[in-house]
Amino acid sequence: MSHRFWSHHAHGFVRVAAATPAAFVGDPAAAAQAAIDCAHHADAERCDLVVFPELNLPGYAIDDLHMQDALLDAAEQAIATVTDASTDLRPVLLVGAPVRRNGRLYNCAIAIARGRILGIVPKCFLPNYREYYEKRWFASGLGLAGLTATVAGEQVPFGADLLFAASDLPDFVFHAEICEDFWAATPPSTAGALAGALIACNLSASNIVIGKARERAMLCESQSSRAICAYVYSATGPGESTNEVAWDGQGMIWEAGTLLAESDRFDLAAELVIADVDVGRLRLERMRMGSFNDAGAAAGHPETRFRRVTFEHQTDFGDAGLRRSVARFPFVPDAPATLDADCYEAFNIQVEGLRKRVTASGAERLVIGISGGLDSTHALLVAAKAFDRLGRPRTDILGFTMPGFATGERTKASAWALMRALGITGAEIDIRPAARQMLGDMGHPFAEGEPQYDVTFENVQAGLRTDYLFRLANQRGGLVVGTGDLSELALGWCTYGVGDQMSHYAVNAGVPKTLIQHLIRWTIRTLQYDEATNAVLGDILATEISPELVPADAEGRMQSTEDRIGPYALHDFFLHHVVRFGMDPAKIAFLAWHAWHDASAGRWPAGVPDDARVAYDLPTIARWLETFLDRFFRTSQFKRSAMPNGPKISTAGALSPRGDWRAPSDGTARPWIEALKAGLP
């Protein structure tokens, strides 16, 4: 377990904490000890950065005591005490204290690491409305750059132009702002992010009133999303003076619009909220979004105006676990309300996409092959709803079941039951005579009675089905609706030029396999169709995924897609992290292990049956990840380069060469596979 593979640091994570120590009214020595206690706790938890509340060393709500030299001397001594105590501690500490400089007093964030003060950042925007009177005591840090200040006997960088960066832990770069700063129209953390900070920190003494906790969360979510950063927020808690206001101690850690961890508010005990933020992912996201760089250029590029204070973090790259939730199904939220909302949007995107294509093309009918499997079932549900919205009769949807040499009675019966329940025009075309003729013309051994079930045997059947659909569409003024999904396109698990790769409009091309079953369940749950249809859908959901191109074996086992290419649950996990984030393969394996190695841990999306709640060990994950990388980067791009139109569904992306994914059809998977093997233990 000593290999770097198991280290969260090696995969681009930084462990951050929002601290809510006990607050003390005008007692810097006691506050310093409370901060040191939190720092020791954070060290034991192997944190890299701890953010304390605003002015936590003397206390925030002490009013004119801020102007007393005795109090300010004690606060400066508290800074020295915390600095000395940090010598043998792992985390960088961001504490709040007043700092005197050149006849002015500043409300500051002070960065401390390994026994030294790294730098001091003054608050820029001072509230002076309602219950706030900060301009009575403090000067603004706006415009202060390139300066130093002497605190606790050290001359250190001082100004609103500071970033702090570890020299030995890539992407551990943070910026500090203070409370009101991020209520301002132009938060300093925006410039800090444009200058390169991947972690924004807010030391806050925001008092609590009804609704304010929601406002803080909204601001953290918005800023972390817009600035593509992690946002660590720490508000002072119980212990502050309640002369006129009260305090709740809200601590939060956000990452690019997602809440990773939050505190228990109004808790009398000191609290440390901890999460591992993925700074590597944030860096990749900024590279991907050209508008982020354009914003920097438009602002006179903050990168040229900030100073970087570097420090040696002394990272050991040991195994410290992973302090964040990793979704097993990144396309399928485990929160029921969020899943319902996502299914509503995905389904309606598909319906609207097909509705518009029918209108624009002038198609009189829709033609669709119905196999009784998940993909064609969902495509037919979309087609039926699109025709409902167009005010067109469902009888103008032409569904064809086309049994081949291995078609099961269950799936064929399901196909017919679904077509009847939805009221479309159904028909059956037995492709076996045509397939046998083609195989015979080719001199294939099967035509002579030999059981040779090779790829030619499979593709002759798949190709004939598509030939029939396109010719039927020609004959009857129809438009062929594609059934292939995003996961099949990613893996190339589709025959070139046939229905799961080629159509007139590919309604499922943006939908991953793991989401399709939940979309069908959503249509049942929300009563999109009648009870008869819902009963058929329930039976289809219980059927194993199979292409049904090869007859059952001697034990009666049908051909299984997942036995051949691996679990779609893992492949969709890999797909999301490769296409959405461009992550290193070893990091993807690391995340997949944390998501999948313990089936009993964490939440599962609603509708996943108990017998499907499986676990995967690292060798299994690595085996199927290598399969995915080879199929995705080497063997399958030519199929995606020739795919038809279809609507994008997820922020994780689509694979259309006209949309999210552009890649050469003659590429190689070697760099990704070599990176995976090099990074595994």
C-alpha positions in Angstrom: 0.0 0.0 0.0 3.0 2.3 -0.1 2.8 2.8 -3.9 2.0 6.3 -5.1 -1.1 5.0 -6.7 -2.9 5.0 -3.4 -1.9 8.6 -2.5 -4.6 11.2 -3.1 -1.8 13.7 -3.6 -0.4 11.7 -6.5 -3.7 12.0 -8.3 -4.2 15.8 -8.0 -6.1 16.1 -4.7 -5.5 18.6 -1.9 -7.1 18.0 1.5 -8.7 21.2 2.8 -10.6 22.0 6.0 -12.9 24.8 7.2 -12.3 25.3 10.9 -14.8 26.6 13.4 -12.9 26.9 16.7 -14.4 28.2 19.9 -14.5 32.0 19.6 -13.3 34.4 22.4 -14.3 38.0 22.9 -11.1 40.0 23.0 -8.9 37.2 24.4 -6.2 36.5 21.7 -4.2 34.0 23.9 -7.3 31.8 24.4 -8.2 32.1 20.7 -4.6 31.1 19.7 -4.8 28.0 21.8 -8.2 27.1 20.2 -6.7 27.6 16.7 -3.7 25.4 17.7 -6.0 22.7 18.9 -7.8 22.7 15.5 -4.4 22.7 13.7 -3.4 19.6 15.6 -6.7 17.9 14.7 -6.2 18.9 11.1 -2.6 17.5 11.1 -3.9 14.2 12.5 -6.4 14.1 9.6 -3.6 14.8 7.2 -5.0 18.1 5.9 -3.0 20.4 3.7 -4.8 23.6 4.3 -7.0 24.9 7.1 -9.2 28.1 6.8 -10.2 29.8 10.0 -12.8 32.5 10.5 -12.3 36.2 10.1 -10.4 37.9 12.9 -10.5 34.6 14.9 -7.5 35.5 17.0 -8.8 38.6 18.8 -12.5 38.0 18.0 -14.6 39.9 15.4 -17.4 41.5 17.4 -15.2 43.6 19.7 -15.9 47.0 18.2 -13.7 49.8 19.4 -11.4 47.3 21.2 -9.8 46.9 17.7 -8.3 50.4 18.3 -6.6 49.5 21.6 -2.8 48.9 21.5 -3.0 46.4 24.3 -5.4 44.2 22.4 -3.4 44.6 19.2 -0.2 43.7 20.9 -1.9 40.6 22.3 -3.2 39.7 18.8 0.3 40.0 17.4 1.6 37.8 20.1 -1.2 35.3 19.3 0.0 35.3 15.6 3.5 34.4 16.9 2.2 31.7 19.2 0.3 30.0 16.3 3.3 30.4 14.0 5.6 28.7 16.5 3.1 25.9 17.1 2.9 25.2 13.3 6.6 24.2 13.0 6.0 20.4 13.0 2.5 20.5 11.6 1.5 19.5 8.1 -1.3 22.0 7.1 -0.9 25.5 6.0 -3.0 27.7 8.4 -5.0 30.7 7.2 -5.9 32.6 10.4 -7.6 36.0 10.8 -6.1 38.9 12.8 -5.7 42.7 12.7 -2.3 43.9 11.4 -0.9 47.4 11.9 1.1 48.9 9.1 2.2 52.4 8.4 -0.3 54.0 10.7 -3.2 52.0 9.5 -5.0 48.9 10.7 -6.0 46.1 8.4 -8.4 43.2 8.7 -6.2 40.3 7.4 -5.8 36.7 6.5 -2.4 35.4 7.6 -0.9 32.4 5.9 1.3 30.3 8.2 3.3 27.1 7.4 6.0 25.1 9.1 6.9 27.8 11.6 6.9 30.8 9.3 4.5 33.5 8.1 4.1 33.1 4.3 2.3 36.4 3.7 -0.6 38.7 4.8 -3.7 39.5 2.7 -5.8 42.5 3.8 -9.5 42.7 3.3 -10.5 44.8 0.3 -14.2 45.5 0.7 -15.2 46.8 4.2 -18.9 46.7 5.0 -20.3 49.8 6.6 -24.0 49.4 6.4 -26.8 48.0 8.6 -25.0 46.3 11.6 -21.5 46.7 10.1 -19.0 49.6 10.9 -15.7 48.2 9.7 -14.5 51.4 8.2 -14.5 52.9 11.7 -11.5 50.6 12.5 -9.9 49.2 9.3 -8.4 50.5 6.1 -9.1 48.8 2.8 -6.5 46.7 1.1 -7.7 47.7 -2.4 -4.8 48.6 -4.6 -2.1 47.5 -2.2 0.5 45.5 -4.1 4.2 44.7 -3.9 4.4 45.6 -0.2 5.8 44.0 3.0 4.8 44.2 6.6 6.5 43.4 9.8 4.5 41.1 12.1 5.8 39.1 15.1 9.3 40.1 14.2 9.1 38.9 10.6 9.1 41.0 7.5 6.7 39.2 5.1 4.8 39.9 1.8 1.8 42.1 2.4 -0.9 43.0 -0.1 -4.0 42.1 -2.0 -1.8 40.7 -4.8 -0.7 37.4 -3.1 -1.1 33.8 -4.2 0.4 30.9 -2.2 1.8 27.9 -4.0 3.4 24.7 -2.9 6.7 23.9 -4.7 6.3 20.2 -4.2 2.6 19.5 -4.7 1.4 20.5 -8.2 -1.7 22.7 -8.4 -1.8 23.4 -4.7 -2.2 27.1 -5.2 -4.6 29.2 -3.1 -5.9 32.7 -2.6 -7.5 34.3 0.4 -10.3 36.8 0.6 -12.3 37.9 3.7 -16.0 37.8 4.3 -17.6 40.9 2.5 -15.0 40.5 -0.3 -17.2 37.8 -2.0 -20.4 39.8 -1.5 -18.8 42.5 -3.6 -19.6 42.8 -7.4 -16.0 42.0 -8.2 -14.7 39.5 -5.6 -10.9 39.5 -5.3 -11.0 35.7 -5.7 -12.0 36.2 -9.3 -8.7 37.9 -10.0 -6.9 35.3 -7.9 -8.4 32.5 -9.9 -7.5 34.2 -13.2 -4.0 34.5 -11.9 -3.8 30.8 -11.2 -5.3 30.0 -7.8 -7.2 26.8 -7.8 -8.4 27.1 -4.2 -10.2 30.2 -3.0 -10.5 30.7 0.7 -12.9 32.9 2.7 -12.3 33.8 6.3 -15.7 35.1 7.4 -17.4 36.5 10.5 -20.8 36.7 8.9 -23.4 36.9 11.5 -26.6 34.9 11.0 -30.1 36.1 10.2 -32.9 34.1 8.6 -32.0 33.1 5.1 -28.4 34.1 5.2 -27.0 30.6 5.3 -28.7 30.0 2.0 -27.2 33.2 0.6 -23.7 32.2 1.6 -24.1 28.8 0.0 -25.4 30.4 -3.2 -22.4 32.7 -3.3 -20.0 29.8 -2.7 -21.6 27.7 -5.3 -21.7 30.5 -7.8 -18.1 31.6 -7.3 -16.7 28.1 -7.3 -18.5 27.5 -10.6 -17.7 30.8 -12.3 -14.1 30.9 -11.3 -13.6 27.1 -11.8 -12.1 26.6 -8.3 -12.6 25.0 -5.0 -14.1 27.4 -2.4 -13.4 26.9 1.3 -15.6 29.1 3.5 -15.4 29.4 7.3 -17.7 31.6 9.3 -17.2 32.3 13.0 -19.4 30.4 15.4 -20.6 30.4 19.0 -18.5 32.3 21.5 -18.5 35.6 19.7 -20.2 38.5 21.4 -24.0 38.5 20.9 -24.5 42.2 22.0 -26.6 42.8 18.8 -26.2 39.8 16.5 -25.6 36.0 16.7 -23.4 33.5 14.9 -23.9 30.0 13.5 -20.4 28.8 12.5 -21.2 27.7 8.9 -18.3 26.0 7.2 -18.5 24.8 3.6 -16.2 23.3 0.9 -17.4 23.6 -2.7 -15.8 22.5 -6.0 -16.9 23.9 -9.3 -20.5 24.3 -8.2 -20.7 21.1 -6.2 -20.9 21.0 -2.4 -18.4 18.5 -1.0 -18.8 19.0 2.8 -20.5 21.3 5.2 -20.6 21.9 9.0 -23.3 21.4 11.6 -24.4 25.0 12.3 -24.8 26.3 15.9 -22.6 23.5 17.2 -21.0 24.5 20.5 -18.1 22.1 19.9 -15.1 23.1 17.7 -15.6 21.6 14.2 -13.4 20.8 11.3 -15.1 20.2 7.9 -12.7 18.2 5.7 -12.7 17.3 2.0 -10.3 16.4 -0.7 -10.6 18.9 -3.6 -9.6 17.8 -7.1 -7.3 20.6 -8.2 -6.1 18.5 -11.1 -9.6 18.3 -12.5 -10.0 22.1 -12.0 -6.8 22.7 -13.9 -8.1 20.5 -16.8 -11.4 22.3 -16.8 -9.8 25.7 -17.1 -7.7 24.4 -20.0 -10.9 23.3 -21.7 -12.7 26.6 -21.3 -11.2 29.2 -23.5 -13.5 31.9 -22.1 -11.7 31.5 -18.7 -8.4 32.6 -20.3 -10.2 35.3 -22.3 -11.5 36.8 -19.0 -8.0 37.0 -17.7 -6.8 38.8 -20.9 -9.8 41.2 -20.6 -8.9 42.1 -17.1 -5.3 43.1 -18.0 -4.3 39.6 -17.1 -4.1 39.3 -13.3 -1.3 36.7 -13.7 1.0 39.6 -14.4 -0.2 41.5 -11.3 0.0 38.8 -8.6 3.0 37.7 -6.6 3.4 34.0 -5.9 4.7 33.1 -2.5 6.1 29.6 -2.7 6.6 27.2 0.1 7.7 23.6 0.5 4.8 21.5 1.7 6.9 18.4 2.4 4.4 16.1 0.9 4.9 12.4 1.6 2.6 10.9 -1.0 1.4 8.3 1.5 -2.0 6.5 1.5 -4.4 8.8 3.4 -7.6 7.5 1.8 -10.0 9.8 0.0 -12.1 12.3 1.8 -14.9 12.9 -0.8 -17.8 11.0 -2.3 -17.1 9.4 -5.7 -20.3 8.6 -7.6 -20.5 5.0 -8.9 -22.8 6.2 -11.6 -21.7 9.7 -12.7 -24.5 9.9 -15.2 -27.1 8.8 -12.6 -27.6 11.0 -9.5 -28.2 9.0 -6.3 -30.5 11.7 -4.9 -34.1 10.7 -6.1 -35.2 14.3 -6.7 -32.1 15.1 -8.7 -32.5 11.9 -10.7 -36.1 12.8 -11.5 -35.1 16.2 -12.6 -32.3 14.8 -14.8 -34.6 12.2 -16.4 -37.2 14.9 -17.1 -34.6 17.0 -18.9 -33.0 14.1 -20.8 -36.3 12.7 -22.0 -37.6 16.0 -23.1 -34.3 16.9 -24.9 -34.7 13.7 -26.9 -38.4 14.3 -27.7 -37.8 17.8 -28.8 -34.8 16.8 -30.9 -36.8 14.2 -32.8 -39.9 16.4 -33.0 -37.9 19.2 -34.7 -36.2 16.7 -37.1 -39.6 15.2 -38.2 -40.9 18.7 -38.8 -37.8 19.9 -40.7 -37.6 16.8 -42.8 -41.2 16.5 -43.7 -41.2 12.8 -42.9 -44.6 11.2 -43.0 -43.7 8.4 -40.7 -41.0 7.1 -38.4 -39.4 3.7 -38.9 -37.8 1.9 -36.0 -36.5 -1.6 -35.3 -37.9 -3.0 -32.1 -35.8 -5.8 -30.5 -37.3 -5.9 -27.0 -34.1 -4.5 -25.5 -33.6 -1.3 -23.5 -32.2 0.9 -26.3 -34.9 0.3 -28.9 -37.6 0.4 -26.2 -36.5 3.9 -25.1 -36.2 5.1 -28.6 -39.7 4.0 -29.3 -41.0 5.8 -26.1 -39.3 9.0 -27.4 -40.9 8.6 -30.8 -44.3 8.0 -29.4 -44.1 11.2 -27.2 -42.7 13.2 -30.1 -45.7 12.2 -32.3 -48.1 13.0 -29.4 -46.7 16.5 -29.3 -46.9 16.9 -33.0 -50.6 15.9 -32.9 -49.8 13.0 -35.2 -51.3 9.5 -34.8 -49.0 6.9 -33.3 -50.1 4.5 -36.1 -47.7 6.5 -38.3 -44.8 5.1 -36.3 -43.8 1.8 -38.0 -42.2 -0.7 -35.7 -40.5 -3.8 -37.1 -39.3 -6.8 -35.1 -36.8 -8.8 -37.2 -36.0 -12.1 -35.7 -32.7 -13.7 -36.5 -31.0 -17.0 -35.7 -30.7 -16.2 -32.0 -33.7 -14.0 -31.2 -35.3 -15.1 -28.0 -39.0 -15.7 -27.6 -39.0 -13.4 -24.5 -37.6 -10.4 -26.3 -39.7 -10.9 -29.4 -42.8 -11.2 -27.3 -41.8 -8.0 -25.4 -41.3 -6.2 -28.7 -44.8 -7.1 -29.9 -46.3 -6.3 -26.5 -44.7 -2.9 -26.5 -45.8 -2.0 -30.0 -49.4 -3.1 -29.3 -49.5 -1.2 -25.9 -48.3 2.0 -27.5 -50.7 1.7 -30.5 -48.1 1.9 -33.2 -48.1 0.0 -36.5 -46.2 -3.2 -35.9 -44.9 -5.8 -38.3 -42.4 -8.7 -38.4 -39.8 -9.5 -41.0 -38.0 -12.8 -40.5 -34.4 -12.1 -41.7 -33.2 -15.6 -41.5 -33.9 -16.6 -45.2 -32.1 -13.5 -46.5 -29.2 -14.0 -44.0 -28.9 -17.6 -45.0 -28.8 -16.6 -48.7 -26.2 -14.0 -48.1 -24.0 -16.3 -46.0 -24.3 -18.9 -48.7 -23.3 -16.4 -51.4 -20.3 -15.6 -49.3 -19.3 -19.2 -48.9 -19.8 -19.0 -45.1 -19.7 -22.4 -43.3 -23.0 -21.7 -41.5 -24.8 -22.0 -44.9 -23.5 -25.6 -45.1 -24.7 -26.4 -41.6 -21.5 -25.7 -39.6 -22.1 -23.8 -36.3 -19.5 -21.1 -37.0 -20.7 -18.0 -35.1 -18.1 -15.5 -36.0 -18.3 -11.7 -36.5 -19.5 -12.2 -40.1 -22.3 -14.3 -38.9 -23.3 -11.6 -36.5 -22.9 -8.7 -38.8 -24.8 -10.2 -41.7 -27.9 -10.2 -39.4 -27.3 -6.7 -38.0 -26.7 -5.3 -41.5 -29.8 -6.9 -43.0 -32.0 -5.4 -40.3 -30.7 -1.9 -41.1 -31.0 -2.5 -44.9 -34.6 -3.4 -44.4 -35.3 -0.3 -42.2 -33.8 2.2 -44.7 -35.6 0.6 -47.7 -38.8 0.5 -45.7 -38.3 4.2 -44.9 -37.7 4.9 -48.6 -40.9 3.0 -49.5 -43.2 4.6 -46.9 -42.0 8.2 -46.6 -40.3 7.5 -43.3 -37.3 8.6 -41.2 -35.2 5.8 -39.5 -34.9 6.4 -35.8 -31.5 5.2 -34.4 -31.4 3.2 -31.2 -27.7 3.0 -30.4 -26.6 4.8 -27.2 -23.6 6.8 -26.0 -21.9 3.9 -24.3 -22.0 1.7 -27.4 -20.6 4.5 -29.5 -17.8 5.0 -26.9 -16.8 1.3 -27.0 -17.5 0.8 -30.7 -19.9 -1.9 -29.7 -22.0 -1.3 -32.8 -21.6 -2.6 -36.3 -20.5 0.0 -38.8 -23.4 1.2 -41.0 -26.2 -0.6 -39.1 -28.9 0.6 -36.8 -27.0 1.1 -33.6 -24.5 3.2 -35.5 -26.4 4.6 -38.5 -29.9 6.1 -38.9 -31.6 9.3 -40.1 -31.6 10.6 -36.5 -29.9 9.0 -33.5 -32.1 9.9 -30.5 -30.1 7.8 -28.0 -26.6 8.9 -29.1 -26.2 11.2 -26.1 -27.6 8.8 -23.5 -25.3 6.4 -21.6 -26.4 2.9 -21.0 -26.6 3.3 -17.3 -29.1 6.2 -17.6 -31.4 4.5 -20.1 -32.9 2.1 -17.6 -33.6 5.0 -15.2 -35.2 7.0 -18.0 -37.6 4.1 -18.7 -38.3 3.8 -14.9 -39.0 7.5 -14.8 -41.5 7.2 -17.6 -43.3 4.5 -15.5 -43.0 6.5 -12.3 -44.4 9.7 -13.8 -47.2 8.0 -15.8 -46.0 9.1 -19.2 -47.9 6.2 -20.7 -50.7 3.9 -19.7 -50.7 0.9 -17.4 -50.5 -1.7 -20.1 -47.3 0.0 -21.5 -45.8 0.3 -18.0 -46.3 -3.5 -17.4 -44.4 -4.3 -20.6 -41.6 -1.8 -19.7 -41.2 -3.5 -16.3 -40.6 -6.9 -18.0 -38.1 -5.4 -20.5 -36.1 -3.8 -17.6 -35.7 -7.3 -16.1 -34.1 -8.7 -19.3 -30.3 -9.2 -19.5 -28.5 -7.0 -22.1 -27.7 -9.2 -25.2 -27.3 -8.5 -28.9 -29.0 -11.9 -29.6 -26.9 -12.6 -32.6 -25.4 -16.0 -31.5 -27.6 -19.0 -30.4 -27.6 -20.0 -26.7 -24.9 -22.4 -25.6 -25.4 -26.0 -24.4 -26.5 -24.8 -21.0 -29.0 -22.4 -22.5 -27.0 -19.2 -21.7 -27.6 -16.4 -24.1 -24.9 -14.3 -25.6 -24.1 -11.6 -23.0 -22.7 -8.2 -24.0 -21.2 -7.5 -20.6 -19.4 -10.9 -20.5 -17.7 -9.9 -23.8 -16.8 -6.3 -23.2 -17.2 -5.7 -19.5 -19.7 -4.1 -17.2 -21.4 -1.0 -18.6 -21.4 0.5 -15.1 -17.6 0.6 -15.2 -17.4 1.7 -18.8 -19.8 4.6 -18.2 -17.6 5.6 -15.2 -14.5 5.5 -17.5 -16.3 7.3 -20.3 -17.4 10.2 -18.0 -13.9 10.8 -16.6 -12.1 10.4 -20.0 -14.4 12.6 -22.1 -15.6 15.1 -19.5 -12.4 15.7 -17.7 -9.5 14.2 -19.7 -8.1 12.5 -16.6 -5.0 10.4 -16.4 -6.0 6.7 -16.6 -4.3 5.8 -13.3 -6.4 8.5 -11.6 -9.5 7.1 -13.2 -8.6 3.7 -11.8 -8.0 5.2 -8.4 -11.4 6.9 -8.4 -13.1 3.8 -9.7 -11.6 1.7 -6.9 -12.9 4.2 -4.3 -16.3 4.2 -5.9 -16.7 0.4 -6.5 -14.5 -1.6 -4.1 -17.2 -1.8 -1.3 -20.7 -2.5 -2.5 -22.1 -1.9 1.0 -20.8 1.7 1.3 -22.5 4.9 0.1 -25.8 5.3 -1.6 -27.1 3.6 -4.8 -29.5 5.3 -7.2 -33.1 4.3 -6.7 -34.1 1.3 -8.9 -30.8 -0.5 -8.7 -31.7 -4.0 -7.4 -29.8 -5.6 -4.6 -28.4 -8.4 -6.8 -26.9 -5.7 -9.1 -25.1 -3.9 -6.2 -21.7 -5.5 -6.9 -18.1 -4.6 -6.0 -15.0 -4.6 -8.3 -11.5 -5.1 -7.2 -8.5 -3.1 -8.7 -7.4 -5.9 -11.1 -10.9 -6.1 -12.5 -11.1 -2.3 -12.8 -7.7 -2.2 -14.5 -8.6 -5.0 -16.9 -11.8 -3.3 -18.2 -10.3 0.2 -18.2 -7.5 -1.1 -20.5 -10.3 -2.6 -22.7 -12.1 0.8 -22.7 -9.0 2.8 -23.6 -8.1 0.5 -26.5 -11.6 0.5 -27.9 -12.2 4.2 -27.4 -8.9 5.6 -28.6 -7.8 3.0 -31.2 -10.6 0.9 -32.7 -13.8 2.9 -32.6 -13.3 6.5 -33.6 -14.0 5.8 -37.3 -17.6 4.8 -36.3 -18.1 8.0 -34.4 -16.7 10.1 -37.2 -19.5 8.9 -39.4 -22.4 9.0 -36.9 -25.7 10.7 -37.7 -27.2 13.7 -36.0 -28.6 13.4 -32.5 -29.1 15.6 -29.4 -26.5 16.1 -26.7 -28.0 15.1 -23.3 -25.4 15.4 -20.6 -22.7 18.0 -19.6 -20.3 15.0 -19.7 -20.4 15.4 -23.4 -21.4 13.7 -26.6 -19.3 11.9 -29.1 -20.4 13.6 -32.3 -17.5 14.9 -34.5 -19.6 18.0 -35.0 -20.1 18.5 -31.3 -18.0 17.7 -28.2 -15.5 15.1 -29.5 -13.1 15.5 -32.4 -10.4 12.9 -32.8 -8.5 11.1 -35.6 -9.9 7.9 -36.8 -6.4 6.4 -37.2 -5.1 7.1 -33.7 -3.6 4.9 -31.1 -4.3 4.1 -27.4 -0.7 3.6 -26.5 -0.1 6.7 -24.4 -3.2 6.0 -22.3 -2.5 2.3 -21.8 1.1 3.0 -20.9 0.1 5.7 -18.4 -2.4 3.2 -16.8 0.2 0.5 -16.5 2.8 2.9 -15.2 0.5 4.3 -12.6 -0.9 1.0 -11.2 0.7 -0.6 -8.0 
